[in-house]
Structure formats: C-alpha cells, structure tokens
C-alpha cells in the first residue's frame, strides 16, 4: 500500500495531462507485459527472486492511475454549480 500511495501522488497529475483512455490502455498493456516477464524467465530456467519483487513493484505502480482516471471525467460532466450544490447541499 505504501508503494501505491507514493506512486499515486506522483502519477496523479499525469492522468490530467494525457488522454485518459490511452493512459489506461497503456498501463494495462504494461501490466500484462510485466505479468509475462516471470513466466518467460521461468521458461528459460532463470527466475531470480529479485525479478519477482521488481515485477510486483512495477505492477503496483502501474495499478495506481487507472482508478483516478476512471473517476476524473465526472468533473467534466458536471458543471461547477451543480457540483457545488451536490457537495455542500446549498443552492448555487
């Protein structure tokens, strides 16, 4: 969880600066490639323990931005007056 929290604070601005859909697809492809790395290493007979830790760390970093990217379009869909009214319960 610590890795996710740290990478989330570093990668959260990235979700606002790039196309969200492309970011989510790229991160999903990266996670798939990372999941295949230990399998490929084991198939060649060389699976060092550090590789498992590195894949786990990289997968945790790649998992962080997609939830924020899925929630981010809500700000675009709701106008600021509606969001203010929903958030505070006060008329805008």
Number of C-alpha atoms within 10 A of each C-alpha: 7 8 12 18 13 12 17 20 12 13 17 15 12 15 18 13 8 10 11 19 13 10 16 19 12 13 19 16 13 16 20 12 13 18 16 13 16 18 13 12 13 12 10 9 9 12 15 11 9 9 14 15 11 12 18 15 14 16 20 19 20 22 18 21 24 20 10 16 19 13 9 14 12 11 10 8 9 12 10 12 11 12 15 14 12 13 9 9 10 8 9 11
